[in-house]
Amino acid sequence: MVWRGDIEECISSFILKKLEETLKKDFGWNRDQIKHTIEKIKDKTTLVHPRNKVSVIKEKDVDNRILECAVEGRVQYLISGDRKHLLPLKEYQRTKILSPAEFLRVLFLLN
């Protein structure tokens, strides 16, 4: 949906860095594959630079960086599969936190 321009996605440098690490470590992608993918993502998303720190999730500080991106981007929805830390919040500063399945249900109900 992002690729087609149906929805807008915000991303931060922190999230891009984590994605690079994940693609290399967990998927064994080489540098060229990662670079190409990151560049495509940058072309299709809005890069935000969070100015305010969030410390809502004490158990996993990395998730606070995700919330910072959502807040800075003033996004309506944060889509996550994190059942332990992010999804239980349900909402943070006017951003609804949904699983991918919940987001698709909401999206298709709106159209």
PEFEN-V168802 format. One record per helix or strand. SS is the DSSP state (H for helix, E for strand). FROM is the first residue (numbers start at 1). TO is the last residue. If there is no record, write none. Layout:
BEGIN
ss-><SS,SS>
from-><FROM,FROM>
to-><TO,TO>
END
This chain:
BEGIN
ss-><E,H,H,E,H,E,H,E,E,H>
from-><10,13,31,46,61,77,87,91,95,100>
to-><12,25,44,48,73,79,89,92,98,110>
END
